[in-house]
């Protein structure tokens, strides 16, 4: 099952400067583990020490925020698109 992962520019140094990656995983957590397997060091940038997504990163599956789905247990299907989006703050 192939899932398209959109990687933000600051994290592309961990993905050999690739903005889009084809990856596998039955859910977001497994996808993150697969990313770590293929691109060592990226998981530390995506997750905290408890394995939860860092609070300044948002994950979207097909434009739906995983915080409003099942979090990292959100199921993925062939052809899904996962976007990793840095949080923006300011005023």
C-alpha positions in Angstrom: 0.0 0.0 0.0 1.5 3.3 -1.1 0.9 6.5 0.7 2.2 9.9 -0.5 3.9 11.9 2.3 4.4 15.7 1.8 7.5 16.8 3.7 7.9 20.5 4.7 11.1 22.2 3.6 12.8 22.3 7.0 12.6 18.5 7.2 13.7 17.7 3.7 17.3 17.6 4.8 16.3 14.3 6.4 14.7 13.0 3.2 17.5 13.6 0.8 15.9 16.9 -0.2 12.7 15.1 -1.3 9.5 17.1 -0.9 7.3 14.1 -1.7 7.9 10.5 -0.6 6.0 7.3 -1.3 5.8 5.2 1.8 3.8 2.4 3.5 2.0 2.0 6.8 -1.4 0.8 8.0 -1.7 3.9 10.2 0.1 7.2 10.9 2.2 5.6 13.7 3.4 2.9 11.4 4.1 5.4 8.6 6.3 7.4 11.0 8.2 4.2 11.8 8.6 3.4 8.1 9.9 7.0 7.5 12.5 6.5 10.3 13.6 3.2 8.7 14.1 4.8 5.3 15.4 8.2 6.6 17.2 7.7 10.0 16.8 10.6 12.4 13.5 12.0 11.0 11.4 10.4 13.8 13.2 12.5 16.4 12.1 15.6 14.5 8.5 14.4 14.1 7.8 12.9 17.6 8.6 13.6 21.2 10.3 11.2 23.6 6.9 9.5 24.2 6.5 8.9 20.5 3.7 11.4 20.1 3.7 14.0 17.3 5.6 17.2 18.4 3.2 19.9 19.3 4.5 22.3 16.7 3.8 19.8 13.8 0.4 19.0 12.4 -0.3 15.8 10.5 -3.1 15.7 7.9 -4.5 12.6 6.1 -6.3 13.7 3.0 -6.6 17.3 4.4 -8.1 16.1 7.7 -6.2 16.9 10.9 -5.4 13.6 12.7 -6.1 15.3 16.0 -9.8 15.2 15.0 -9.5 11.6 13.7 -7.8 8.9 15.6 -4.5 10.6 16.1 -1.5 8.5 15.2 -3.8 5.5 15.0 -5.6 7.0 12.0 -5.9 4.3 9.4 -4.2 4.8 6.0 -5.3 3.3 2.7 -3.6 3.0 -0.6 -3.4 6.3 -2.3 -3.9 8.4 0.8 -1.9 11.7 1.2 -0.2 12.6 4.5 0.9 16.2 4.9 3.3 17.2 7.6 2.8 20.9 8.3 4.7 23.0 10.8 2.5 25.1 13.1 2.5 28.8 12.5 2.1 31.4 15.2 2.3 35.1 15.3 0.4 38.2 15.6 
